[in-house]
């Protein structure tokens, strides 16, 4: 089988913010994390009325002027890793990489989780092969996970039957193998260990009818910490800033499968938002779509 495994090592900060446009461009101060009401942004002489549907994650640049006639605006400063909340009656501008108040006061908000500049690490890999395989490993793929009994899911478009062989590989050793009918399999206890890297393969038979993906299991203490945040987030009632914060938290922890789900929900809620669409495309499954 001719295949090339391409591993990506990338800064998570670059992954997240390049995906929403030119956020690391010179003169950029931060991004819009929440907006409601009558809010205007003047940039390079052009004034735009901001809306949640179109401008979430949009850039805020050096020299921009902000006006909150009624409502609220939250801006996250990239360099400071800090959020500013402005309410009705606020006017200000971005000068010397600072938010300067002309009228009213901006409140520093905490609890918004953004990856720090320079945070890096492996974010997984994908397989490129020719001809393209008719079976694709869907999840977990290119991600870290926080449980020891994940559900493996795949997409099978092969012309032959749906029965496949699933193998889990640690290093050079096959640690699990099973024949399955269907498109999913949940691993039982005792197969995976905390802090280990794995590759899994789903084989429908034939020279190229093979899909594979990589994932890593967080260390137990990290898995428990992340699980607590995930459980809290599922209680509901979160505002948009909290939802974005949660998505970025998942990205910063490399829990890509959960991040894809959360960003997909945001895109469904705000389909006209170009920045969220780009973020979804960047963090979506990186296997070739055929």
Secondary structure, DSSP 8 states (H G I E B T S, - for coil): --EEEEEEEEEHHHHHHHTTSSTTSTTEEEEEEEEEEEEEEEETTEEEE--HHHHTT-EEETT-EEEEEEEEEEEEETTTTEEEEEETTEEEEEETTEEEEEES--EEE-------TT-EEEEEEEEEESS--SEEEEES-SEEES-SS-EEEEEE--SS-SEEEEEEEETTEEEEEEEEESSEEE--TTS--TT-EEEEEEE-SSSS-EEEEEEEE--HHHHHHHHHHHHHHTT----HHHHHHHHHHHHHTT-HHHHHHHHHHHHHHTTT-HHHHHHHHHHS--S---
